[in-house]
Amino acid sequence: MGWYHCDLDKLPDDLSTKFVELGPDEETIKFLQQSEEKSDWIPTQIWHSIVKAFLGWFMTQTSINGTTKTRQDGVGKV
């Protein structure tokens, strides 16, 4: 998680003395690990590309993302 770093030398002294650098919590680390694993799933990436290309004719990118996210989470099932 080393990419989150604040260069305190670039902050005014009154701010840099009050700054407290925090790290990611357990839930965030789990999310990042799952995201990294899923990014390696080539068939899933191909499927998402095909679906987005098709739905792009009828929906905005934001709506497509919301629809696919809902389906992945199982939200909205009757």
N, CA and C atoms as an extended XYZ file, in Angstrom:
234
Properties=species:S:1:pos:R:3:atomname:S:1:resname:S:1:resid:I:1 pbc="F F F"
N         0.827       -1.192        0.000 N   MET     1
C         0.000        0.000        0.000 CA  MET     1
C         0.868        1.252        0.000 C   MET     1
N         2.029        1.158       -0.564 N   GLY     2
C         2.979        2.252       -0.506 CA  GLY     2
C         2.684        3.420       -1.419 C   GLY     2
N         1.658        3.335       -2.269 N   TRP     3
C         1.406        4.438       -3.179 CA  TRP     3
C         0.672        5.595       -2.510 C   TRP     3
N         0.163        5.401       -1.314 N   TYR     4
C        -0.476        6.490       -0.586 CA  TYR     4
C         0.544        7.134        0.342 C   TYR     4
N         1.069        8.248       -0.081 N   HIS     5
C         2.078        8.921        0.727 CA  HIS     5
C         1.945       10.425        0.512 C   HIS     5
N         2.026       11.157        1.579 N   CYS     6
C         1.951       12.613        1.506 CA  CYS     6
C         3.342       13.189        1.759 C   CYS     6
N         3.799       14.030        0.850 N   ASP     7
C         5.090       14.697        1.020 CA  ASP     7
C         4.870       15.912        1.916 C   ASP     7
N         5.167       15.748        3.188 N   LEU     8
C         4.902       16.802        4.168 CA  LEU     8
C         5.740       18.047        3.927 C   LEU     8
N         6.839       17.915        3.198 N   ASP     9
C         7.670       19.084        2.883 CA  ASP     9
C         6.936       20.084        1.995 C   ASP     9
N         5.911       19.613        1.288 N   LYS    10
C         5.165       20.492        0.387 CA  LYS    10
C         3.975       21.160        1.073 C   LYS    10
N         3.744       20.820        2.325 N   LEU    11
C         2.652       21.430        3.085 CA  LEU    11
C         3.187       22.550        3.967 C   LEU    11
N         2.347       23.543        4.242 N   PRO    12
C         2.754       24.579        5.199 CA  PRO    12
C         3.003       23.945        6.571 C   PRO    12
N         3.891       24.546        7.342 N   ASP    13
C         4.264       23.992        8.650 CA  ASP    13
C         3.067       23.770        9.566 C   ASP    13
N         2.113       24.709        9.556 N   ASP    14
C         0.964       24.563       10.452 CA  ASP    14
C         0.109       23.344       10.091 C   ASP    14
N         0.102       22.955        8.820 N   LEU    15
C        -0.644       21.762        8.423 CA  LEU    15
C         0.175       20.491        8.603 C   LEU    15
N         1.436       20.546        8.245 N   SER    16
C         2.258       19.330        8.306 CA  SER    16
C         2.423       18.818        9.736 C   SER    16
N         2.406       19.706       10.718 N   THR    17
C         2.535       19.256       12.110 CA  THR    17
C         1.260       18.581       12.615 C   THR    17
N         0.129       18.855       11.967 N   LYS    18
C        -1.145       18.275       12.382 CA  LYS    18
C        -1.529       17.045       11.559 C   LYS    18
N        -0.799       16.810       10.478 N   PHE    19
C        -1.146       15.717        9.573 CA  PHE    19
C        -0.824       14.362       10.198 C   PHE    19
N        -1.786       13.437       10.106 N   VAL    20
C        -1.588       12.073       10.594 CA  VAL    20
C        -1.838       11.135        9.418 C   VAL    20
N        -0.797       10.452        8.988 N   GLU    21
C        -0.939        9.537        7.853 CA  GLU    21
C        -1.504        8.206        8.342 C   GLU    21
N        -2.584        7.776        7.724 N   LEU    22
C        -3.242        6.528        8.089 CA  LEU    22
C        -3.077        5.520        6.963 C   LEU    22
N        -3.298        4.283        7.266 N   GLY    23
C        -3.230        3.227        6.262 CA  GLY    23
C        -4.614        2.677        5.985 C   GLY    23
N        -4.706        1.765        5.039 N   PRO    24
C        -6.009        1.178        4.705 CA  PRO    24
C        -6.481        0.235        5.809 C   PRO    24
N        -7.791        0.152        5.972 N   ASP    25
C        -8.338       -0.772        6.955 CA  ASP    25
C        -8.439       -2.174        6.346 C   ASP    25
N        -8.847       -3.129        7.159 N   GLU    26
C        -8.907       -4.526        6.726 CA  GLU    26
C        -9.853       -4.720        5.545 C   GLU    26
N       -10.985       -4.047        5.581 N   GLU    27
C       -11.977       -4.176        4.516 CA  GLU    27
C       -11.431       -3.644        3.190 C   GLU    27
N       -10.701       -2.545        3.242 N   THR    28
C       -10.114       -1.970        2.034 CA  THR    28
C        -9.055       -2.898        1.457 C   THR    28
N        -8.232       -3.473        2.305 N   ILE    29
C        -7.205       -4.409        1.838 CA  ILE    29
C        -7.856       -5.616        1.166 C   ILE    29
N        -8.920       -6.135        1.767 N   LYS    30
C        -9.641       -7.270        1.186 CA  LYS    30
C       -10.221       -6.891       -0.176 C   LYS    30
N       -10.829       -5.705       -0.268 N   PHE    31
C       -11.393       -5.234       -1.530 CA  PHE    31
C       -10.317       -5.140       -2.610 C   PHE    31
N        -9.169       -4.570       -2.270 N   LEU    32
C        -8.086       -4.423       -3.238 CA  LEU    32
C        -7.558       -5.778       -3.702 C   LEU    32
N        -7.454       -6.725       -2.780 N   GLN    33
C        -6.993       -8.064       -3.147 CA  GLN    33
C        -7.987       -8.754       -4.075 C   GLN    33
N        -9.282       -8.643       -3.771 N   GLN    34
C       -10.307       -9.246       -4.624 CA  GLN    34
C       -10.332       -8.585       -5.998 C   GLN    34
N       -10.161       -7.281       -6.029 N   SER    35
C       -10.143       -6.564       -7.304 CA  SER    35
C        -8.971       -7.015       -8.162 C   SER    35
N        -7.831       -7.205       -7.531 N   GLU    36
C        -6.648       -7.662       -8.263 CA  GLU    36
C        -6.863       -9.068       -8.815 C   GLU    36
N        -7.460       -9.945       -8.019 N   GLU    37
C        -7.744      -11.304       -8.482 CA  GLU    37
C        -8.708      -11.280       -9.663 C   GLU    37
N        -9.773      -10.494       -9.551 N   LYS    38
C       -10.777      -10.434      -10.613 CA  LYS    38
C       -10.228       -9.823      -11.891 C   LYS    38
N        -9.257       -8.943      -11.774 N   SER    39
C        -8.704       -8.313      -12.973 CA  SER    39
C        -7.937       -9.318      -13.824 C   SER    39
N        -7.575      -10.457      -13.250 N   ASP    40
C        -6.868      -11.503      -13.985 CA  ASP    40
C        -7.814      -12.491      -14.666 C   ASP    40
N        -9.097      -12.364      -14.453 N   TRP    41
C       -10.058      -13.293      -15.035 CA  TRP    41
C       -10.359      -12.881      -16.476 C   TRP    41
N        -9.609      -13.404      -17.417 N   ILE    42
C        -9.723      -13.024      -18.828 CA  ILE    42
C       -11.128      -13.276      -19.384 C   ILE    42
N       -11.742      -14.453      -19.177 N   PRO    43
C       -13.100      -14.652      -19.716 CA  PRO    43
C       -14.096      -13.606      -19.201 C   PRO    43
N       -13.970      -13.234      -17.934 N   THR    44
C       -14.862      -12.218      -17.371 CA  THR    44
C       -14.629      -10.872      -18.034 C   THR    44
N       -13.373      -10.525      -18.263 N   GLN    45
C       -13.054       -9.250      -18.915 CA  GLN    45
C       -13.605       -9.216      -20.340 C   GLN    45
N       -13.484      -10.337      -21.055 N   ILE    46
C       -14.016      -10.409      -22.425 CA  ILE    46
C       -15.532      -10.263      -22.399 C   ILE    46
N       -16.189      -10.978      -21.483 N   TRP    47
C       -17.645      -10.897      -21.366 CA  TRP    47
C       -18.092       -9.463      -21.070 C   TRP    47
N       -17.437       -8.808      -20.129 N   HIS    48
C       -17.798       -7.427      -19.790 CA  HIS    48
C       -17.606       -6.503      -20.988 C   HIS    48
N       -16.570       -6.712      -21.761 N   SER    49
C       -16.334       -5.876      -22.944 CA  SER    49
C       -17.447       -6.050      -23.966 C   SER    49
N       -17.867       -7.291      -24.186 N   ILE    50
C       -18.945       -7.558      -25.147 CA  ILE    50
C       -20.254       -6.944      -24.666 C   ILE    50
N       -20.573       -7.162      -23.400 N   VAL    51
C       -21.824       -6.631      -22.842 CA  VAL    51
C       -21.830       -5.109      -22.892 C   VAL    51
N       -20.710       -4.481      -22.513 N   LYS    52
C       -20.643       -3.016      -22.531 CA  LYS    52
C       -20.775       -2.474      -23.949 C   LYS    52
N       -20.184       -3.162      -24.919 N   ALA    53
C       -20.297       -2.708      -26.309 CA  ALA    53
C       -21.749       -2.780      -26.778 C   ALA    53
N       -22.441       -3.862      -26.434 N   PHE    54
C       -23.837       -4.011      -26.833 CA  PHE    54
C       -24.739       -3.014      -26.113 C   PHE    54
N       -24.614       -2.945      -24.793 N   LEU    55
C       -25.480       -2.056      -24.018 CA  LEU    55
C       -25.191       -0.586      -24.287 C   LEU    55
N       -23.997       -0.287      -24.767 N   GLY    56
C       -23.630        1.092      -25.073 CA  GLY    56
C       -24.527        1.736      -26.118 C   GLY    56
N       -25.200        0.917      -26.907 N   TRP    57
C       -26.139        1.449      -27.899 CA  TRP    57
C       -27.405        1.991      -27.236 C   TRP    57
N       -27.710        1.506      -26.041 N   PHE    58
C       -28.984        1.828      -25.403 CA  PHE    58
C       -28.862        2.574      -24.077 C   PHE    58
N       -27.683        2.494      -23.451 N   MET    59
C       -27.528        3.023      -22.098 CA  MET    59
C       -26.245        3.835      -21.974 C   MET    59
N       -26.199        4.672      -20.958 N   THR    60
C       -24.963        5.401      -20.665 CA  THR    60
C       -23.996        4.465      -19.939 C   THR    60
N       -22.724        4.830      -19.922 N   GLN    61
C       -21.713        4.013      -19.241 CA  GLN    61
C       -22.037        3.870      -17.751 C   GLN    61
N       -22.529        4.941      -17.147 N   THR    62
C       -22.878        4.893      -15.727 CA  THR    62
C       -23.999        3.893      -15.471 C   THR    62
N       -25.009        3.889      -16.323 N   SER    63
C       -26.115        2.943      -16.171 CA  SER    63
C       -25.652        1.507      -16.378 C   SER    63
N       -24.765        1.303      -17.341 N   ILE    64
C       -24.224       -0.037      -17.586 CA  ILE    64
C       -23.467       -0.520      -16.356 C   ILE    64
N       -22.621        0.329      -15.822 N   ASN    65
C       -21.851       -0.052      -14.635 CA  ASN    65
C       -22.768       -0.398      -13.471 C   ASN    65
N       -23.818        0.390      -13.269 N   GLY    66
C       -24.764        0.120      -12.194 CA  GLY    66
C       -25.503       -1.183      -12.401 C   GLY    66
N       -25.876       -1.465      -13.636 N   THR    67
C       -26.597       -2.698      -13.950 CA  THR    67
C       -25.712       -3.914      -13.740 C   THR    67
N       -24.494       -3.870      -14.241 N   THR    68
C       -23.605       -5.026      -14.085 CA  THR    68
C       -23.199       -5.205      -12.633 C   THR    68
N       -23.010       -4.126      -11.902 N   LYS    69
C       -22.658       -4.214      -10.476 CA  LYS    69
C       -23.800       -4.859       -9.698 C   LYS    69
N       -25.030       -4.483      -10.008 N   THR    70
C       -26.198       -5.044       -9.334 CA  THR    70
C       -26.288       -6.542       -9.586 C   THR    70
N       -26.046       -6.953      -10.810 N   ARG    71
C       -26.103       -8.374      -11.156 CA  ARG    71
C       -24.995       -9.161      -10.448 C   ARG    71
N       -23.802       -8.599      -10.368 N   GLN    72
C       -22.682       -9.292       -9.732 CA  GLN    72
C       -22.924       -9.490       -8.243 C   GLN    72
N       -23.528       -8.520       -7.600 N   ASP    73
C       -23.761       -8.586       -6.157 CA  ASP    73
C       -24.992       -9.411       -5.798 C   ASP    73
N       -25.808       -9.715       -6.798 N   GLY    74
C       -27.035      -10.431       -6.515 CA  GLY    74
C       -28.121       -9.527       -5.980 C   GLY    74
N       -27.912       -8.228       -6.048 N   VAL    75
C       -28.896       -7.267       -5.574 CA  VAL    75
C       -29.998       -7.162       -6.615 C   VAL    75
N       -31.196       -6.999       -6.173 N   GLY    76
C       -32.295       -6.806       -7.097 CA  GLY    76
C       -32.938       -8.104       -7.552 C   GLY    76
N       -32.493       -9.234       -7.019 N   LYS    77
C       -33.116      -10.500       -7.374 CA  LYS    77
C       -34.459      -10.600       -6.675 C   LYS    77
N       -35.408      -11.192       -7.363 N   VAL    78
C       -36.752      -11.350       -6.802 CA  VAL    78
C       -36.865      -12.689       -6.134 C   VAL    78
